[in-house]
Amino acid sequence: MTSSVFLRPAAYVVNVVDLRPIQPENELVKYPDDTYLVIPAINNHASEEVQHVQEWAEENNLRLNPNKCKEIIFQSSRAKARK
């Protein structure tokens, strides 16, 4: 393994410090090689948040892997019962 392999996660951690969600109710969960954007279902700004992360990545010479980007919707059982 080359030293650059070890530097990539470290460089990401240094860069990711300034990545913050636009909306205060949203949350970014950051790991050395991964980031999760958690958006409450009542928030209508999901596409704005995703665009913000994309722009941040481009500004920091990083790229998102669209093949690894997924959307998961969690819903409480009480919300399901109301439908």
C-alpha positions, 0 to 999 in steps of 0.5 A: 500500500502506498502512503497516498492511500493512508493520506486520503482519509486523513485529508478528508477529515481535515477538509470535512470540518467546514462541511455543515448542513444548511438547515439546522434541523438536518445533520451530517454524520461524518466518518473518515471515508464517508458522510451521511446526510440525515434530513427529517421527513418534514424538511422540504429542502433535501435537494438543496442540502444535496446540492450544497454537499455536491458544491462543497465536494467540488470546491474541495477537489473531491467527488461524490460517487453517485453509485454509492448515494442512496435515499432511505426513508424511515417512517414511524409506525404511528405515521403509517397507521394515520394513512 
